Amino acid sequence: MSLRSLLLLLVFVAAAHRGLADDGYRLWLKYDPITDVAQRNAYRQAAQYIAADGSSIVLKTAAKELQRGLQGLLGQPVPVVAKVESGSTKRGILLIVSPTANVSVTGHSQDGYRILAQGRNLVVTGRSGAGVLYGVFALLRELQTGQPVSNLAQASSPRIQYRLLNHWDNPNGTVERGYAGSSIWKWYELPNNLDPRYTDYARANASIGINGVAINNVNASARYLTPEYLQKVKALAGVFRPYGIRVYLSVFWAAPKVIGGLKTSDPLDPQVKQWWAAKTEEIYKVIPDFGGFLVKANSEGEPGPQDYGRNHADGANMLADALGQHDGIVMWRAFVYKANSNGDRFKEAYEEFKPLDGKFLPKVLVQVKNGPIDFQAREPFHPLFGAMPKTPLVLEVQITQEYLGFATHLVYLAPLFKECLDSDTQTKGPGSMVAKVVDGSLDQHRISGIAGVANIGSDRNWTGHPMGQANWYAFGRLAWDYHLTSAAIATEWAKMTLTREPKAVATIVDMMDKSRDIYVRYTTPLGLHHIMGESIHYGPQPWLAKAGRPDWTAVYYHKADSLGLGFNRTATGSNALALYSPGVQKQWGDPKTCPLNYLLWFHHVGWKQPLPTGRTLWNELVTRYYTGADSVTWMQQRWASVKPAVDPAVHADVTARLQIQRQEALWWRDACVLYFQTYSRQPIPAPFAPPTRTLAEVKSLVDLYQLK
Amino acid sequence: MSLRSLLLLLVFVAAAHRGLADDGYRLWLKYDPITDVAQRNAYRQAAQYIAADGSSIVLKTAAKELQRGLQGLLGQPVPVVAKVESGSTKRGILLIVSPTANVSVTGHSQDGYRILAQGRNLVVTGRSGAGVLYGVFALLRELQTGQPVSNLAQASSPRIQYRLLNHWDNPNGTVERGYAGSSIWKWYELPNNLDPRYTDYARANASIGINGVAINNVNASARYLTPEYLQKVKALAGVFRPYGIRVYLSVFWAAPKVIGGLKTSDPLDPQVKQWWAAKTEEIYKVIPDFGGFLVKANSEGEPGPQDYGRNHADGANMLADALGQHDGIVMWRAFVYKANSNGDRFKEAYEEFKPLDGKFLPKVLVQVKNGPIDFQAREPFHPLFGAMPKTPLVLEVQITQEYLGFATHLVYLAPLFKECLDSDTQTKGPGSMVAKVVDGSLDQHRISGIAGVANIGSDRNWTGHPMGQANWYAFGRLAWDYHLTSAAIATEWAKMTLTREPKAVATIVDMMDKSRDIYVRYTTPLGLHHIMGESIHYGPQPWLAKAGRPDWTAVYYHKADSLGLGFNRTATGSNALALYSPGVQKQWGDPKTCPLNYLLWFHHVGWKQPLPTGRTLWNELVTRYYTGADSVTWMQQRWASVKPAVDPAVHADVTARLQIQRQEALWWRDACVLYFQTYSRQPIPAPFAPPTRTLAEVKSLVDLYQLK
């Protein structure tokens, strides 16, 4: 073949290749060739072969993933050798599983790894195949983000043991609160047809340390416990196993009746116990490394043990008994609130669960949402954290943006997750952070867990909004190590996913890190909450006064009247504040010391009350709505400035979504200031121009999303 | 750059390219390089440039599409030139729009094209830009399927004017009866964000002659008529326009009440008329080439003119009036059947619509499903065809496999579509085929239409089952020319999509062409119908005896008893047969001359009644169930034999789905023979072995799909 024809061929192959815009499918595992020649050569020198010592199936995955990553980054194949030839002068990467590996002493060392430059080689060691796999992804991350590797010496173990995604995916392929297409699980095609996407999903999870997946909605179908569906679940478990990921099932409490043919689902009924024990045995025969059960019971219409006069502990312990000697757990959700309650929904989970502390068997963890209501853009930490020292608590956060603008608003969630993790419950004195409750260190629990409700769907780019990928990534990284900063995680992610151009990275990270606060400002500033569109949970609807239940309205929460705004949860009100430790009560109980971010969560504040900012409540509220909406314009400008550094398709996609976000920020702003103005009877303060549309006009816009 | 480094680079780029398995996204427009060197060179000789004469936006698309196709197939760029240099000796392809172009005289010449080798050049002429675009895709098809082009001379015009896809897509992103992920329309992101997929969708449609799209479910939301959603629709229309595709909307009859604030939706109310007229004006201001309205009214709970004592013509005519001078149409669906009817659902559409023949305004077409019930695997043609000579009738077929095994069963639907089109209504003597009713030639209608309910979703390969793409393709090709054979269409599709290896193509086409008959055999042989799983419409449930309405059960339709099986629709029964012309009545009315495929549609036949096949009804029924299920094994073998010729990922995908199909064919077989055996009390005839499971076991399998 002549040079000329070769060149021509190359031009065409490259053109065909270029034609493929970045569609986001590869997430942060892109492995595009490193263009810095000196750096690439240094890495090439250091990675001339891969040697894997051990037979673990996960170790094999580690070698394969390392090979794949290196081939992409270095632009040349790197062989996996069974054994290093003696006397070889080549430099390589050794992967070693050793039960006594010297990994980080903090955290769960079984999953830990160490990466060390030793002599000619880089050595990745772990106490398990999974540990080495996490080490490999950590090493690849160093290369992807352009770090030197010659003197690498790092060791890390995860602080939390069970790091799970929760999929709210239904058997019909829909995803409850999913905004990225349909479920990625193809139930009609399983177990025969294994979509290659299942493997890519597992790769992505393993790369950020996620080691478990509850694959079905907590509003669960009984289907998954049938022999036929267990075969389908087994097929998925088979794909995930080589990546160190275990499968968990959400269970429908009435399954013994619905598919077992029993007359009851009473957890203390001997037949029911026997049914669950037999079912659990059946599951472990099919899936020997099954992770366990996730349960939503007696919550929002789901059946549960209370239907039989039993309590949550009776239910959870029955399932723990059914697990017997198997290495599985029960995650029992604390997200409960009674229908037509006259009290304060804020308090209900606490009131039901706090008395049960100490009543749960060792295999049970109680899964608590970050805040007391339901994944609002900002909530104070859930009062159960620190209040159940005898029970391991799983922290549940939402990665999918149910209340956070779906897939059209750019909201980077690491700051939200960290705000909760860093909150000091003070239940064992200052420093009793939620993170320490969750990782078990505060109360010396043997097991610990964290769960993120997935934002993953069948959209080509997995998450709808391209920047939503960062929330999946950040959840995994924080589950591993909550000491990482939001900005550090965003920097890693942006470098691997969007661009390696330093100024662009800094711009993007700045924008991401501020985005959640911006969202709060234009939707629910100063501690407003639950004023969004009915049932769809999109757009503003602060005027919602009638719904299926009082605690599904907006007025229940904001309590606007001619005097002021906010929910009085002090002793003169619902007294939900009393659920917190005295130190927290003291700070939050006084409107002067309560952080402004939580102010209206706990206080009914007069419209003209001056705040520490120097403005009255009304003026501060309006200021936040306006500056919040204007900050979206700032984000648009920031994003426009990185255009040369980002793939054009991705850039255009985010640009379009930011336009929508700007429009909808104005929609939120106008809806809320015009509505609350009907109570405050105050003008829009300078320098802000009053909305140019009427409240009625904004209301009709919102109605759109409620139309049949 | 040295030859060596070039070679290395090439290897890597090619490897990266090879790594991309065929994910089906490119459909039949793959344009992979032609590997036959002689053929490629011949094509390269003939296509050295493209010249487009005219300024139509669709003509520009034609040039662009031709360039794209040629670049892929020929492996070299082909320039588009403004004008051919005089004295040039190069050979090229000329695209010409000419109002007097000599296209095929049969059919709608405005969309027709001619391709002719003239002197050095190939000339593609059309009377419109769309005509040239269709000609370009026809030319590319010649190249894709390896036909010689040196003496090309062909002309073609579509027989049917309005060739539409109907999307049953909902505003929340779900698709009613969709089995390929979620809707491809991203309503929350429109109008700002234009998914590149919209363009690829338009390309695929234009390539098979589809010129209209009703983008939303006939169970319609009022949302689409709001100013906000019209902006979103406008954005889609803008993507489709350069491909000659117009947008249509399904309308919610109660829209004047729901979004117009009126007290009524009575079509004769002046305010209602005015509202629709104003709304239509508003639509045309936003979308000047808007196609018109599709209406499901007074059907399955949808509101309609009958709510006000008016009839379908009153409703349709009011909308036609609203369209005024705009170039739009009204497609009014005839799919109606009253709740709790004591009659025969078979007759209801006829009884409601036949008396209205002649009452509709010129812009109205009545849209009739292929058969009288609802998209069963086999139905006799709808008795309205031929019975409404004064009204243009749109034929509605279902491309999505609601009753045909979703996305797990391989069922090629061209034979089903053709069976209906080729049916002779005999209403104007022999030769009065449904096709001639539909294309308007039988009754000299000026307008004609055909609609296919789309099987398109967000799955990467668009249709879930890779072979489902062939059904989309076949619909378009038959809409253009119903004289094409099923096998010819399958051959085109397979060559463009799967392989060019002649023996493999023949094998695949054989399998496809028999697949629908195979499906009928293992599910509903001999004219059985509507015995599938309740509401989900998947799997067998012939024992279903109670449902929301009697005509939603299975027993209503099969009427099995100790004497025999089948629905007596002769004069001694419901007399639905009387709706057909005398010739049809005569043939179908006598069980001896009634085609076996329709037997149980019209006759209650004794279990021991001998059939023309020499077997009793019972033995024939069992034989068909068994041979049908075994034919899936035959399909598996056929598919296995083409493995070397087909992309490995696609081959594995179809292989896995065939495994499921085989299991479910056995499930259907066992369910039906065991259930009907409880009435026939006859043994399974030799050589077939009785099912090894009990009816109760099969029933519990079916229950799975009905579980919460």
Interface residues (C-beta under 8 A of the other chain):
Chain A: L3 L6 L7 L8 L9 L10 F12 V13 A14 A16 H17 A21 G75 Q76 P171 G173 T174 Y179 G181 S182 Y188 E189 N192 N193 L194 P196 S221 A222 R223 T226 E228 Y229 F252 V258 I259 F406 A407 T408 G457 S458 D459 R460 A649 D653 A656 R657 Q659 I660 L701 L704 L707 K708
Chain B: L3 L6 L7 L9 L10 F12 V13 A14 A16 H17 A21 G75 Q76 P171 G173 T174 Y179 G181 S182 Y188 E189 N192 N193 L194 P196 S221 A222 R223 T226 E228 Y229 F252 V258 I259 F406 A407 T408 G457 S458 D459 R460 A649 D653 A656 R657 Q659 I660 L701 L704 L707 K708
